[in-house]
Amino acid sequence: MTEQKRIDCFKCKHFYVTWDSRFPKGCKAFEFKGRALPSVEVKRASGQDCLRFTNK
């Protein structure tokens, strides 16, 4: 079994919290907002881990 390391958006400089209660989490690198963490949305859409993660 291979253990996949989950990307922690809270440690990424592109992550931000929005004022929109419908879409509370955002990513400045990909320019989108959503309900789930951006890394989860990226994984769901592309099948790959987030390639824009940059540690704070």
C-alpha positions in Angstrom: 0.0 0.0 0.0 1.2 3.5 -0.8 0.4 6.2 1.6 -0.6 9.5 -0.1 0.4 12.7 1.6 -2.5 15.1 1.7 -1.8 18.7 0.8 -2.7 21.1 3.7 -4.1 24.2 2.1 -3.9 26.1 5.4 -0.1 26.0 5.0 -0.2 27.3 1.4 0.4 31.0 0.6 -2.3 30.9 -2.1 -5.1 29.8 0.3 -7.6 32.3 1.7 -10.9 32.4 3.5 -13.6 34.3 1.8 -16.6 36.3 3.1 -19.0 34.3 1.0 -20.7 31.7 3.2 -21.6 29.6 0.2 -18.0 29.4 -1.0 -15.8 29.9 2.2 -12.4 28.6 0.9 -10.4 30.0 -2.0 -7.2 29.6 -4.0 -5.5 32.7 -5.4 -3.2 30.6 -7.7 -6.2 28.9 -9.5 -8.5 31.9 -9.0 -11.5 30.0 -7.6 -13.7 29.6 -4.5 -15.5 26.6 -3.2 -17.0 24.7 -0.3 -14.2 22.1 0.0 -10.5 22.8 0.4 -8.9 23.8 -2.9 -6.5 20.8 -2.9 -9.5 18.5 -2.7 -11.3 20.3 -5.6 -8.1 20.2 -7.7 -7.7 16.4 -7.0 -11.3 15.8 -7.9 -11.2 17.8 -11.1 -7.7 16.7 -12.4 -6.9 13.5 -10.6 -3.6 15.0 -9.6 -2.4 16.6 -6.4 -2.2 20.4 -6.4 0.9 21.5 -8.4 0.7 25.1 -7.2 1.2 24.5 -3.5 3.7 26.9 -2.0 4.6 26.7 1.7 4.0 30.0 3.6 
